[in-house]
Amino acid sequence: MSIEINNESSIPVDEAALQRLATYALDQLHVHPDAELAIVLVDEGAMEQLHVQWMDEPGPTDVLSFPMDELRPGTEDSVTPAGLLGDIVLCPQVAIAQADAAGHSSLEELLLLTTHGLLHLLGFDHAEPAEEKEMFGLQRDILVGFAMQERRR
């Protein structure tokens, strides 16, 4: 897997953990090992600009996803073709505020947001109740599996 992480924000982030999570999630979703993913961390000003430009909504948001080749999850018998998954853009400042409100660490929030963004890149959405149930269930399963893997490290 080619996973490029670029922290353009002023907040130090455990990039290695994000890399391990993305690798784990892509493996669980049977995405081709040659697929490419970029994760960019930006400050609130840059995220607000992207949020206005692409979603026509004011203020910074926590995560945005920009799919490229519209890849979908594979199966054990048939992995996703190689290609460009796209970009996940994270805002650590927003993640920190959300983590404080939720009562967990900022790293846990960034892992959740990375998983959420990755699922969007693979075509999942949460606009309808059934879609939300599927996406959030898969998101939870990935995060729980990853946490178990991390404990074994």
Secondary structure, DSSP 4 states (H G I P E B T S, - for coil): -EEEEEE-SSS---HHHHHHHHHHHHHHTT--TT-EEEEEE--HHHHHHHHHHHH---S--SEEEEESS------SSSPPPS-EEEEEEE-HHHHHHHHHHHTS-HHHHHHHHHHHHHHHHTT---SSHHHHHHHHHHHHHHHHHHHHHHHH-
